[in-house]
Amino acid sequence: MTPTFSANLGFLWRDLPLDRAIRCAHLAGFDAVECHWPQAFDPAIIHKALCDTGLAMRCLNTPAGDAANGDFGLAALPGREEDARAAIDPAIDTVG
């Protein structure tokens, strides 16, 4: 089996807009990308960059919750299961 590699755009090309970082990952030979919070970017632009490059978005985070309350992710917080579920579809919609 040939290994495949995903560029974590939360760490690579951080100085670029997400769509340009996706294109850089493609040019660098990565097979896919992942990112922390793509919701800050226009979904149509992200989707176009993914389609143009043929890269898959292998991993992305849902919104982390309310930082003022110390949230850093919702799925593991007791009592926040519904908030976590409600965040999943919009996160997926971000990448088309």
FENLIN-V658567 format. One record per pair of residues at least 6 apart in sequence whose C-alpha atoms are under 8 Angstrom apart, sorted by the first residue. I is the first residue (numbers start at 1). J is the second residue. D is the distance in Angstrom with one decimal. If there is no record, write none. Layout:
i: (I	I)
j: (J	J)
d: (D	D)
//
This chain:
i: (4	4	5	5	5	6	6	6	6	6	6	7	7	7	7	7	7	8	8	8	9	9	9	9	9	9	9	10	10	10	12	13	13	14	18	18	18	19	19	19	20	22	22	22	22	22	23	23	25	25	26	26	26	31	31	32	32	32	32	33	33	33	33	33	34	34	34	34	35	35	35	36	36	36	37	37	37	37	38	38	38	38	38	39	39	39	42	43	43	43	43	44	44	44	46	46	46	47	47	47	50	50	57	60	61	62	62	62	62	62	63	63	63	64	64	64	64	65	65	65	65	66	73	74	74	74	74	75	75	75	75)
j: (30	31	30	31	32	30	31	32	33	34	58	25	30	31	32	33	34	33	34	35	18	21	22	33	34	35	36	34	35	36	21	21	24	21	38	41	46	45	46	49	49	33	49	50	53	55	49	53	32	33	32	53	55	55	56	55	56	57	58	55	56	57	58	59	57	58	59	60	59	60	61	60	61	62	60	61	62	63	60	61	91	94	95	63	91	94	94	93	94	95	96	94	95	96	94	95	96	94	95	96	56	57	95	91	91	73	84	87	88	91	73	87	91	71	72	73	74	71	72	73	74	72	84	80	81	83	84	81	83	84	85)
d: (7.6	6.0	5.6	5.5	6.6	5.8	5.8	4.5	4.8	6.6	7.3	6.3	6.2	7.9	6.4	4.7	6.1	5.9	4.9	5.7	7.6	6.8	7.7	6.8	6.0	5.0	7.6	7.7	5.2	5.6	7.7	5.6	7.7	7.5	7.7	7.2	7.0	6.4	5.4	5.5	7.7	6.9	6.5	7.0	7.9	7.9	6.6	6.5	7.8	7.2	7.9	6.2	7.0	6.1	7.4	4.8	4.8	5.9	6.2	6.8	6.3	5.0	5.9	7.3	5.5	5.5	4.6	5.6	6.5	5.1	7.0	5.5	5.1	8.0	6.6	5.5	6.6	6.7	7.2	7.7	7.7	6.7	7.9	7.7	6.7	6.1	7.6	7.4	4.6	5.8	6.8	7.9	7.8	7.4	7.5	6.0	7.9	7.8	5.2	5.4	6.4	7.5	7.3	7.6	7.2	7.6	7.9	5.8	6.1	5.5	7.0	6.6	7.7	6.3	4.8	4.0	6.2	5.3	6.3	5.9	6.2	7.7	8.0	5.9	6.9	6.8	5.1	5.7	8.0	5.1	7.8)
//
